[in-house]
Amino acid sequence: MRRENAEPRRSPHRLRALIPGLGHLALGHTGRGVRLMLFSVATIFLVVWRWDRFIGAFSTPFLDRWLASIFLILMLAGVIWYSLRDVGRIQQSAGEERRGKSPWAVAMRRFRENRLAVYSIYIIILFYALAILAPILTPYDPAAIPDVMANRYLPPSGDHLFGTDEFGRDLFSRALYGARVSLSIGLLAMIIAKTIGTLYGSVAAYFGGTVDNVLMRIVDVWIAFPTFYLMLMLVGVFEANIVVLVLILGLTAWPGTARFIRGEILSLKNQAFTESARAIGLPAHLIIVRHLIPSALSPVLVTAALAVAGMIGAEAGLSYLGLGIRPPTPSWGNMVAAGKDNLLNAWWVAFFPGGLLTLTLISFSLLADGLRDALDPKALMQKYV
Amino acid sequence: MLLSVRDLRSAFFLDEGELWAVDGISFDVEAGETVGLVGESGCGKTIVALSILDLIPHPGRVVSGRVLFEGRDLLRLPPEEMRRVRGAGIGIIFQEAAAALNPVYRIGNQIADVIRLHRGLARRDAWSEAVKVLAAMGIPEPEKRARSYPFELSGGMKQRAMIAIAMAGRPKLLIADEPTTALDLTVQAEISDLLRQIQDEYRMAILIISHDLELVADMADRTMVMYTGRLVETADTKELVGEPMHPYTQGLIGAIPVLGAGSETPLEGIPGAVPDLLDLPSGCTFHPRCRLADDECKLEPPPLDDAAHRHQCACYKVRVQT
């Protein structure tokens, strides 16, 4: 929502904000200013430090390297845009407290009060950023095998942050590339599962009767399969790569969401606002998408965060068993598997990917906790009734 | 004739049995006219409104009858065309505006939705049109209110916003189901003034449904009295209030307190309570509470017959008297 009464359009603060953080510092928002500054300095440092790779990416045909470089540019543009906008906002509302009042804004405020959840968001964003930036960040090629005898099982050091594995490959590089596999599988599979589940469940609930019966019996059958064994069977049939794993994980997980959403929609569809949506002649698909799903969405968001953790865990489990992503392509699961036989002699081989995996899973769980508290409909209602 | 309801019957099919909420009702609404529908709570008034729009929730449905709107039978209309009637042909305002507005959308968006749907305006134009509609509903600072969420508005404002949603599609008939019941007295007066005013402006017909005979008498050209799913008396409002024929109508009017009447004229109520719709008395369903009832009334339900000019009444005793 924009205010029209922004007379001091070009104030010194606003100009100063062109350097991210400076405007905030001048206005006395020290914490945010320092953070914005650190962020932009780190980004610029990265560009300068890895200039060859940053600029070199555009002369390669590799999509992931293009993405990494573009992402860096976006990060820089984003921080400048954000600090400009934020300084403008702070100035406009000088004195008065600006509080969004939509239910989502209320939930956001409540979420920010939960420190653990906020830190987990930071960690998650950091990991995803590291994964995207892997081609720029990694000191070594994750698959390159140098002089094996001289380099195998080197402990963590300045040269090799996470040490090296039995083939002398740099584990830090492998861990970052492994993050791409694990994190993207988790996110994509969750999106597939939640999208299908939400649409399926809400259609069943809204139309009810026979439609509901048929659709939900299909779900019952689907749920009756033990998921992990189903996955084992499927990865046995199809050769496991990222796409196949995303599809398998996503397509086995949606029935739970469908059943859950159906319950939510059943209670929503008899509420007066649904009735009035029908009374103004809104077609069924718009009633579902615009009125029912948004009201049922907050618990889905909570389970979505948990689902990402579940998916990442499942992928790691499959890869650990040698049924998921196969070496030499690194994934956290197969990296842990590679180190499991040498835990005493070369603990770092399994420790770092395992630690990253654990940290990721914990972060998603804490994020889910935070979302649940922030989106609790009862607590929300108290604020706006 | 704008709306012509013929022998409408709607029922809920419950585990306990069939509940006939509307049991053979016929009436007409002419363009630009205001018709009132009065009855105690639970007599099926709201179901009449929902039947017209074919919006009865499960496990209920319209069982038989015809609802002719501009000559087309709404109950046999394909769903696509029925959607166009809802909102653009017939608007409805519900009793609980607070619950009927979606809490997660701004008021302006909810009105703009109707405008985009039925008048095909682009998003931006629909929004400015929504602000205009809000202004026409007498909402101060309409731009600001359009950006508000329902929980930020007072009860009266919510009701006005609800009316704005109903009017945004420029309906030819506005069904107002207990439009003022949830509001306090001063706001009630404002809302009924508003309804009169927008009727002057937009020239639509109004079907006003309420348990409040005073409100209906104040607004309606003609009034229908409903009891346990049937009409018991219909007449021009003046005549109905001045010379009520049916004992039930007489009871309703006798139960209205008159300011300054003094204690020597005691307030008369109707003895007993509205019967359970699942277990209705035989014959005239009003007979257990009726002072005129005799054995004849327990046999067959009385038909709604002409009793005087433009005045119909469903009572054996009244017909005998005239």
Interface residues (C-beta under 8 A of the other chain):
Chain A: M1 K101 S102 P103 W104 G208 G209 N270 Q271 A272 F273 E275 S276 A277 R278 A279 I280 G281 L282 P283 R290 H291 P294 S295 Y384 V385
Chain B: L53 L55 P57 H58 M82 R83 R84 V85 R86 G87 A88 G91 I92 F94 E96 A99 A100 L101 N102 P103 V104 R106 D113 V114 L117 H118 R147 Y149 F151 E152 M162 I165 A166 G169
